[in-house]
Every structure is written in structure tokens, then in C-alpha cells.
Amino acid sequence: VGSSGPLFWFLYGLGGFLFPMALLAVTLFESLRALNPVLVLGSIAGTFLPYCLLAAFCCVLCLLVPGTFRHLFGEQWYLGYGLLFLSFYLLLVLAHVVGRFGWKYEQRLNWDA
């Protein structure tokens, strides 16, 4: 359990970039079969610029969660509870934004196959 190398950070960033589209695909198809790389990558290619904005928004919202737990189990535990409720609300906002993205770009997602 040493220091994290560049491969770790590359895979971590790639996972963060693919997360919103994978979440949308699994939710709409109601199956883990939607994690087919051809389907996910094709959908990202069809909506690349709007998807980059969505992925950046998703990463910014998800950065709050580790900070919440750091405060929750630290000396400022009272601040952690407020951040916990805020994190839950922001994850609901994230789910709405991902769903709205799927609705708006439904024709460009290339999921007819």
C-alpha cells in the first residue's frame, strides 16, 4: 500500500469520466449488460462536448462526498452532519442532471442497436 502511481490516477480519472454514461445506460436498460464498452463509448462519441460538461459537473459534485466523511469522523463532526445532508441532496441533483442529459440527447446516444 504505497504511493499511488500515474496508472492509478489515469484509471481513476477514466472511471470518473465514464461513470455518468455508465450510470445512465444501466438505469435506462435496467441491466448490467448496458456496460458494453461499444455502447458506452459510442454514446460518448455521439455527444462528446455536452458529455464532457456533464462529466466535469459530476466530478465536482462527487468531490464533496469524501470531504463529508473526513469531517464526519474528525474533530468537526457537527460540520460533517450538515455536509452529509448536502451531499445526499447533491447526489439527487446529479441523478436528475444525468437523467435530463439522457432525455435531451436521446437521439444522439446511438442506443438503437
Secondary structure, DSSP 8 states (H G I E B T S, - for coil): -----HHHHHHHHHHHHHHHHHHHHHHHHTSGGGG-HHHHHHHHHHTHHHHHHHHHHHHHHHTHHHHHHHHHTSS-HHHHHHHHHHHHHHHHHHHHHHHHHHHHTTTTS----
